[in-house]
Structure formats: C-alpha cells, structure tokens
Amino acid sequence: MKIIKLFCLLFAAFNILTGCANVSYEDKLPTASQIKSSVKVGSSTEADVRKKLGTPTAIAKLKDTNHVIYSFTFSTSLYNNAAANFGKGMATFGLGAKKTPISEKNAYIEFDENKIVKDIKVNGYTYVKKHRFTLWTEAEREMTNEELETNLEYNVDTIYDKYFTKLAEEKGVDKSALTDDEKYQEFEFCNIHCHNLRGLEKEYGKNNIEVTDSDPKAEASDGRLTFTVAKR
C-alpha cells in the first residue's frame, strides 16, 4: 500500500511539473452512461460542467454553428504496470522495452449558443505504450460500444489479446495464423491528449472543428486528466 501511495505522489508531482495539474484518482473508468448522466442535455450550463468535471482537456468550436465543445479525458493510471517494468528492467539490464497498458475514454460536450449542453458524445481507445530508446504504441484500437459501457481494468495481456482478436476477424483468419509483424505492428506514438484530439476529429470531422485550446501545459489548471487506479 505504501508503494502504491508513493507512485501516486510521484505521478501527481510529474503532472504538476508538466502542467497537467488536475489529476484525480478513482477506482475504475466510468461507463459512457455514467459520463452522460453526470451532466444533463438541455439544462446543464458551461459553469455546471466545469463545476462537475473540472477544466476541459481541450476546447473546440464547430465552424458551421460556432457551438463550443468541451472535451474531457478519463484514463487508466500510467504506472499500473510499474512492477512488471521494474522486473523486466532488472532482467534485461534496462534494455527491454517498458510496456504500459492504456485505456482511455473521451467525452465531448457540445454547448449551444446559450451555453446550454446540446449533446454529449463518448469514444475511447486502448493501446500499449512502449518505451525503450523512443516511444511508440502497439495493439492500438478504438473501443467497442460494449467496452464503452463497462468499467475497464485491462492489463497488457488483455489489450494485446483483444487486439489480436480484432485483427484476426478483419483478416478472416484464426489468431494463431497471425504473424508477429502483424500482431506487434508499431504505431506512431500518440499520447493521451493526442488520442483525445483524434477522438474529437472522429466525432465532428477534422474540417468542421477549430480547436481553440489544446495545450495541456498552457497553464497550471489546464488539461484535466482523470487517471484511475486499477485494483488488482
């Protein structure tokens, strides 16, 4: 327990130093339904949303209507594979790639011209962040609707397995037929904030939005990221 608390303090300190100050810890990722029930379409105001969810990870504007969009990120903790990485580092003299399982849900709240909530959209991504001499991701995919409605606690093995299943289905083959090159394809590194913006473009169209605030390091209170501590 003391080790977990130490990691919490170290991670919170890191986020404060890098500008992502508003970090909180919860038991599990919220479901899409829980996110949508936290604010009310047709009645909640911008002030209500900020009071409930904090500072948005990013703020955008719809070009055709000038409606404002607040985006929020809910993600698993970045240190929840720390023990395994430490053991691997010792076994490989620090040369083995570190693996971090990431499950991320993004909420996009649209306000009308009267600053009342008009719509709420939720999407998500799972992937394994890898780090050796550089950063990259593997097993990257969008969450299914079913996953969006569950409290995820995916470890590295689960994220890989679900990715292999999806890949095999797309190729029309059994998982055992997948090659290592296919299973461990390297994706260009996209961090949590990057995935939030990627989800924003997916929901509203890249050419239909103008991001007006997307720098989580701009000020101490900017870039609210909610990290959850998985109870394993």
HELIX and SHEET records of a PDB file:
HELIX    1   1 LYS A    2  LEU A   17  1                                  16    
HELIX    2   2 ALA A   32  SER A   37  1                                   6    
HELIX    3   3 GLU A   46  LEU A   53  1                                   8    
HELIX    4   4 ALA A   82  ALA A   91  1                                  10    
HELIX    5   5 ASN A  145  LEU A  148  1                                   4    
HELIX    6   6 VAL A  156  LYS A  171  1                                  16    
HELIX    7   7 LYS A  175  ALA A  177  5                                   3    
HELIX    8   8 ASP A  180  LYS A  183  1                                   4    
HELIX    9   9 ILE A  192  TYR A  204  1                                  13    
HELIX   10  10 LYS A  206  ASN A  208  5                                   3    
SHEET    1   A 5 VAL A  23  GLU A  26  0                                        
SHEET    2   A 5 LEU A 225  THR A 228  1                                        
SHEET    3   A 5 VAL A  68  THR A  76  1                                        
SHEET    4   A 5 ALA A  58  LEU A  62 -1                                        
SHEET    5   A 5 ILE A 209  ASP A 213 -1                                        
SHEET    1   B 7 VAL A  23  GLU A  26  0                                        
SHEET    2   B 7 LEU A 225  THR A 228  1                                        
SHEET    3   B 7 VAL A  68  THR A  76  1                                        
SHEET    4   B 7 LYS A  98  PHE A 111 -1                                        
SHEET    5   B 7 VAL A 117  HIS A 131 -1                                        
SHEET    6   B 7 LEU A 135  GLU A 142 -1                                        
SHEET    7   B 7 PHE A 187  GLU A 188 -1                                        
END                                                                             
